[in-house]
Amino acid sequence: MSLNPFEVRLQVLSMAKDLLTDQYHTNRDMLVQKYEFARQAAEGSSNQPVFPEIPEFPQEDKIIAKANALYNFISTKS
């Protein structure tokens, strides 16, 4: 069964959202884990690490831009 153009666009948009949110969660988890290691290493010391700034969750404009990039990639012949 083939998808109509709207279904293809919806799947590409969903894929872009999933990619960006997965990347966000991976980066956030890595920053928190790095902070926790630094905090444990500095335990008992007055030199406590500062909690890192968490990146912004992917917004609609970034998801659409990623979807456009993915759609352009799959729609061009190379």
N, CA, C and O atoms as a GROMACS GRO file, in nm:
protein
  312
    1MET      N    1   0.084  -0.117   0.000
    1MET     CA    2   0.000   0.000   0.000
    1MET      C    3   0.088   0.124   0.000
    1MET      O    4   0.178   0.137   0.083
    2SER      N    5   0.064   0.214  -0.091
    2SER     CA    6   0.146   0.335  -0.096
    2SER      C    7   0.078   0.446  -0.017
    2SER      O    8  -0.044   0.450  -0.002
    3LEU      N    9   0.160   0.534   0.032
    3LEU     CA   10   0.109   0.645   0.112
    3LEU      C   11   0.079   0.764   0.022
    3LEU      O   12   0.145   0.785  -0.079
    4ASN      N   13  -0.022   0.841   0.060
    4ASN     CA   14  -0.048   0.963  -0.015
    4ASN      C   15   0.050   1.070   0.035
    4ASN      O   16   0.113   1.052   0.139
    5PRO      N   17   0.063   1.182  -0.039
    5PRO     CA   18   0.162   1.284  -0.001
    5PRO      C   19   0.144   1.338   0.141
    5PRO      O   20   0.243   1.371   0.207
    6PHE      N   21   0.023   1.348   0.189
    6PHE     CA   22  -0.001   1.398   0.324
    6PHE      C   23   0.050   1.300   0.429
    6PHE      O   24   0.105   1.340   0.532
    7GLU      N   25   0.032   1.173   0.404
    7GLU     CA   26   0.080   1.071   0.496
    7GLU      C   27   0.233   1.066   0.499
    7GLU      O   28   0.294   1.046   0.604
    8VAL      N   29   0.294   1.086   0.383
    8VAL     CA   30   0.441   1.091   0.377
    8VAL      C   31   0.492   1.209   0.458
    8VAL      O   32   0.585   1.195   0.536
    9ARG      N   33   0.430   1.325   0.438
    9ARG     CA   34   0.472   1.444   0.512
    9ARG      C   35   0.454   1.426   0.663
    9ARG      O   36   0.538   1.469   0.742
   10LEU      N   37   0.344   1.362   0.702
   10LEU     CA   38   0.320   1.337   0.844
   10LEU      C   39   0.425   1.243   0.902
   10LEU      O   40   0.473   1.264   1.013
   11GLN      N   41   0.461   1.140   0.827
   11GLN     CA   42   0.564   1.047   0.874
   11GLN      C   43   0.700   1.116   0.885
   11GLN      O   44   0.775   1.091   0.980
   12VAL      N   45   0.732   1.201   0.789
   12VAL     CA   46   0.860   1.273   0.793
   12VAL      C   47   0.861   1.370   0.910
   12VAL      O   48   0.963   1.383   0.979
   13LEU      N   49   0.750   1.438   0.934
   13LEU     CA   50   0.740   1.529   1.047
   13LEU      C   51   0.756   1.453   1.180
   13LEU      O   52   0.824   1.500   1.271
   14SER      N   53   0.693   1.338   1.189
   14SER     CA   54   0.704   1.255   1.309
   14SER      C   55   0.848   1.206   1.328
   14SER      O   56   0.899   1.204   1.440
   15MET      N   57   0.911   1.169   1.219
   15MET     CA   58   1.051   1.124   1.226
   15MET      C   59   1.142   1.238   1.274
   15MET      O   60   1.231   1.216   1.356
   16ALA      N   61   1.119   1.356   1.223
   16ALA     CA   62   1.200   1.472   1.263
   16ALA      C   63   1.182   1.501   1.412
   16ALA      O   64   1.279   1.526   1.483
   17LYS      N   65   1.056   1.497   1.459
   17LYS     CA   66   1.028   1.520   1.601
   17LYS      C   67   1.098   1.415   1.687
   17LYS      O   68   1.159   1.447   1.789
   18ASP      N   69   1.088   1.290   1.646
   18ASP     CA   70   1.151   1.182   1.722
   18ASP      C   71   1.303   1.198   1.726
   18ASP      O   72   1.365   1.179   1.831
   19LEU      N   73   1.363   1.231   1.612
   19LEU     CA   74   1.508   1.249   1.609
   19LEU      C   75   1.553   1.361   1.702
   19LEU      O   76   1.648   1.345   1.778
   20LEU      N   77   1.484   1.475   1.695
   20LEU     CA   78   1.524   1.590   1.777
   20LEU      C   79   1.496   1.568   1.925
   20LEU      O   80   1.576   1.610   2.009
   21THR      N   81   1.385   1.505   1.958
   21THR     CA   82   1.358   1.482   2.100
   21THR      C   83   1.452   1.376   2.157
   21THR      O   84   1.494   1.386   2.272
   22ASP      N   85   1.485   1.274   2.079
   22ASP     CA   86   1.583   1.175   2.124
   22ASP      C   87   1.718   1.240   2.147
   22ASP      O   88   1.786   1.211   2.245
   23GLN      N   89   1.757   1.328   2.055
   23GLN     CA   90   1.884   1.400   2.070
   23GLN      C   91   1.882   1.488   2.194
   23GLN      O   92   1.980   1.495   2.268
   24TYR      N   93   1.771   1.556   2.218
   24TYR     CA   94   1.756   1.640   2.336
   24TYR      C   95   1.773   1.557   2.464
   24TYR      O   96   1.850   1.594   2.553
   25HIS      N   97   1.701   1.446   2.472
   25HIS     CA   98   1.707   1.362   2.593
   25HIS      C   99   1.848   1.304   2.613
   25HIS      O  100   1.895   1.294   2.726
   26THR      N  101   1.913   1.265   2.505
   26THR     CA  102   2.050   1.214   2.517
   26THR      C  103   2.144   1.321   2.569
   26THR      O  104   2.224   1.296   2.660
   27ASN      N  105   2.136   1.441   2.512
   27ASN     CA  106   2.222   1.552   2.557
   27ASN      C  107   2.194   1.590   2.701
   27ASN      O  108   2.286   1.612   2.779
   28ARG      N  109   2.065   1.598   2.737
   28ARG     CA  110   2.028   1.634   2.873
   28ARG      C  111   2.079   1.529   2.972
   28ARG      O  112   2.137   1.563   3.075
   29ASP      N  113   2.058   1.402   2.940
   29ASP     CA  114   2.103   1.295   3.029
   29ASP      C  115   2.255   1.296   3.046
   29ASP      O  116   2.307   1.272   3.155
   30MET      N  117   2.325   1.323   2.936
   30MET     CA  118   2.471   1.328   2.942
   30MET      C  119   2.518   1.442   3.032
   30MET      O  120   2.610   1.424   3.111
   31LEU      N  121   2.454   1.560   3.022
   31LEU     CA  122   2.491   1.674   3.106
   31LEU      C  123   2.463   1.646   3.253
   31LEU      O  124   2.545   1.677   3.340
   32VAL      N  125   2.348   1.587   3.281
   32VAL     CA  126   2.312   1.557   3.421
   32VAL      C  127   2.406   1.452   3.478
   32VAL      O  128   2.449   1.463   3.593
   33GLN      N  129   2.438   1.350   3.399
   33GLN     CA  130   2.529   1.247   3.447
   33GLN      C  131   2.668   1.304   3.472
   33GLN      O  132   2.732   1.270   3.571
   34LYS      N  133   2.715   1.389   3.383
   34LYS     CA  134   2.846   1.453   3.401
   34LYS      C  135   2.846   1.538   3.528
   34LYS      O  136   2.944   1.538   3.603
   35TYR      N  137   2.737   1.610   3.552
   35TYR     CA  138   2.725   1.690   3.673
   35TYR      C  139   2.728   1.601   3.797
   35TYR      O  140   2.796   1.632   3.894
   36GLU      N  141   2.653   1.490   3.793
   36GLU     CA  142   2.648   1.400   3.908
   36GLU      C  143   2.786   1.342   3.940
   36GLU      O  144   2.822   1.330   4.057
   37PHE      N  145   2.861   1.306   3.837
   37PHE     CA  146   2.998   1.256   3.860
   37PHE      C  147   3.085   1.364   3.924
   37PHE      O  148   3.161   1.336   4.017
   38ALA      N  149   3.074   1.486   3.873
   38ALA     CA  150   3.153   1.596   3.928
   38ALA      C  151   3.110   1.627   4.071
   38ALA      O  152   3.194   1.656   4.156
   39ARG      N  153   2.980   1.620   4.098
   39ARG     CA  154   2.930   1.646   4.233
   39ARG      C  155   2.979   1.541   4.331
   39ARG      O  156   3.019   1.573   4.443
   40GLN      N  157   2.977   1.415   4.289
   40GLN     CA  158   3.026   1.307   4.376
   40GLN      C  159   3.176   1.319   4.399
   40GLN      O  160   3.225   1.292   4.509
   41ALA      N  161   3.249   1.359   4.296
   41ALA     CA  162   3.394   1.374   4.310
   41ALA      C  163   3.428   1.489   4.404
   41ALA      O  164   3.531   1.486   4.472
   42ALA      N  165   3.341   1.592   4.408
   42ALA     CA  166   3.368   1.708   4.491
   42ALA      C  167   3.302   1.698   4.628
   42ALA      O  168   3.304   1.794   4.705
   43GLU      N  169   3.244   1.583   4.658
   43GLU     CA  170   3.174   1.566   4.786
   43GLU      C  171   3.269   1.591   4.902
   43GLU      O  172   3.381   1.539   4.906
   44GLY      N  173   3.222   1.672   4.997
   44GLY     CA  174   3.304   1.705   5.112
   44GLY      C  175   3.394   1.824   5.087
   44GLY      O  176   3.460   1.872   5.179
   45SER      N  177   3.397   1.872   4.967
   45SER     CA  178   3.478   1.987   4.930
   45SER      C  179   3.388   2.110   4.920
   45SER      O  180   3.266   2.098   4.902
   46SER      N  181   3.447   2.225   4.932
   46SER     CA  182   3.369   2.348   4.916
   46SER      C  183   3.357   2.387   4.768
   46SER      O  184   3.293   2.486   4.734
   47ASN      N  185   3.419   2.310   4.683
   47ASN     CA  186   3.421   2.337   4.539
   47ASN      C  187   3.313   2.256   4.468
   47ASN      O  188   3.344   2.164   4.392
   48GLN      N  189   3.188   2.289   4.492
   48GLN     CA  190   3.078   2.215   4.431
   48GLN      C  191   3.054   2.265   4.287
   48GLN      O  192   3.058   2.385   4.262
   49PRO      N  193   3.030   2.172   4.195
   49PRO     CA  194   3.005   2.213   4.057
   49PRO      C  195   2.870   2.282   4.042
   49PRO      O  196   2.778   2.261   4.122
   50VAL      N  197   2.860   2.364   3.940
   50VAL     CA  198   2.735   2.434   3.909
   50VAL      C  199   2.654   2.344   3.817
   50VAL      O  200   2.706   2.285   3.723
   51PHE      N  201   2.523   2.337   3.846
   51PHE     CA  202   2.436   2.255   3.762
   51PHE      C  203   2.437   2.313   3.621
   51PHE      O  204   2.422   2.434   3.604
   52PRO      N  205   2.453   2.228   3.519
   52PRO     CA  206   2.465   2.278   3.382
   52PRO      C  207   2.334   2.334   3.328
   52PRO      O  208   2.225   2.298   3.374
   53GLU      N  209   2.346   2.423   3.231
   53GLU     CA  210   2.228   2.476   3.163
   53GLU      C  211   2.177   2.368   3.067
   53GLU      O  212   2.251   2.320   2.981
   54ILE      N  213   2.053   2.332   3.084
   54ILE     CA  214   1.991   2.228   3.000
   54ILE      C  215   1.950   2.292   2.868
   54ILE      O  216   1.890   2.400   2.866
   55PRO      N  217   1.981   2.226   2.756
   55PRO     CA  218   1.941   2.282   2.627
   55PRO      C  219   1.789   2.292   2.615
   55PRO      O  220   1.715   2.220   2.682
   56GLU      N  221   1.746   2.382   2.529
   56GLU     CA  222   1.603   2.403   2.507
   56GLU      C  223   1.542   2.283   2.436
   56GLU      O  224   1.601   2.227   2.343
   57PHE      N  225   1.423   2.245   2.480
   57PHE     CA  226   1.351   2.136   2.414
   57PHE      C  227   1.319   2.179   2.271
   57PHE      O  228   1.288   2.296   2.248
   58PRO      N  229   1.326   2.087   2.175
   58PRO     CA  230   1.303   2.124   2.034
   58PRO      C  231   1.166   2.190   2.013
   58PRO      O  232   1.062   2.136   2.050
   59GLN      N  233   1.172   2.308   1.954
   59GLN     CA  234   1.050   2.382   1.926
   59GLN      C  235   1.000   2.351   1.785
   59GLN      O  236   1.069   2.287   1.705
   60GLU      N  237   0.880   2.396   1.758
   60GLU     CA  238   0.813   2.367   1.631
   60GLU      C  239   0.896   2.408   1.510
   60GLU      O  240   0.904   2.334   1.413
   61ASP      N  241   0.959   2.524   1.515
   61ASP     CA  242   1.037   2.571   1.400
   61ASP      C  243   1.156   2.480   1.370
   61ASP      O  244   1.189   2.457   1.254
   62LYS      N  245   1.220   2.430   1.474
   62LYS     CA  246   1.333   2.339   1.453
   62LYS      C  247   1.287   2.203   1.402
   62LYS      O  248   1.355   2.141   1.320
   63ILE      N  249   1.173   2.158   1.450
   63ILE     CA  250   1.119   2.030   1.403
   63ILE      C  251   1.081   2.041   1.255
   63ILE      O  252   1.109   1.950   1.177
   64ILE      N  253   1.018   2.151   1.217
   64ILE     CA  254   0.980   2.172   1.078
   64ILE      C  255   1.104   2.183   0.989
   64ILE      O  256   1.106   2.127   0.879
   65ALA      N  257   1.206   2.254   1.036
   65ALA     CA  258   1.330   2.266   0.958
   65ALA      C  259   1.395   2.129   0.938
   65ALA      O  260   1.442   2.098   0.829
   66LYS      N  261   1.396   2.047   1.042
   66LYS     CA  262   1.453   1.912   1.031
   66LYS      C  263   1.369   1.827   0.936
   66LYS      O  264   1.424   1.752   0.855
   67ALA      N  265   1.236   1.840   0.945
   67ALA     CA  266   1.148   1.765   0.855
   67ALA      C  267   1.171   1.806   0.710
   67ALA      O  268   1.172   1.721   0.621
   68ASN      N  269   1.189   1.936   0.687
   68ASN     CA  270   1.217   1.983   0.550
   68ASN      C  271   1.349   1.925   0.499
   68ASN      O  272   1.358   1.886   0.383
   69ALA      N  273   1.449   1.921   0.584
   69ALA     CA  274   1.578   1.865   0.544
   69ALA      C  275   1.564   1.716   0.510
   69ALA      O  276   1.618   1.669   0.410
   70LEU      N  277   1.491   1.643   0.593
   70LEU     CA  278   1.469   1.500   0.567
   70LEU      C  279   1.387   1.480   0.439
   70LEU      O  280   1.418   1.393   0.358
   71TYR      N  281   1.284   1.560   0.423
   71TYR     CA  282   1.199   1.547   0.305
   71TYR      C  283   1.277   1.578   0.177
   71TYR      O  284   1.263   1.509   0.076
   72ASN      N  285   1.360   1.683   0.183
   72ASN     CA  286   1.442   1.717   0.066
   72ASN      C  287   1.540   1.605   0.035
   72ASN      O  288   1.566   1.576  -0.082
   73PHE      N  289   1.594   1.542   0.136
   73PHE     CA  290   1.687   1.433   0.115
   73PHE      C  291   1.621   1.314   0.046
   73PHE      O  292   1.677   1.256  -0.047
   74ILE      N  293   1.501   1.280   0.091
   74ILE     CA  294   1.436   1.161   0.032
   74ILE      C  295   1.370   1.191  -0.102
   74ILE      O  296   1.342   1.100  -0.179
   75SER      N  297   1.344   1.319  -0.130
   75SER     CA  298   1.274   1.350  -0.254
   75SER      C  299   1.368   1.383  -0.371
   75SER      O  300   1.323   1.391  -0.485
   76THR      N  301   1.498   1.401  -0.344
   76THR     CA  302   1.591   1.432  -0.451
   76THR      C  303   1.660   1.305  -0.497
   76THR      O  304   1.692   1.217  -0.418
   77LYS      N  305   1.681   1.298  -0.626
   77LYS     CA  306   1.754   1.184  -0.682
   77LYS      C  307   1.902   1.217  -0.680
   77LYS      O  308   1.944   1.324  -0.723
   78SER      N  309   1.979   1.123  -0.630
   78SER     CA  310   2.124   1.148  -0.626
   78SER      C  311   2.200   1.032  -0.682
   78SER      O  312   2.323   1.035  -0.687
   0.00000   0.00000   0.00000
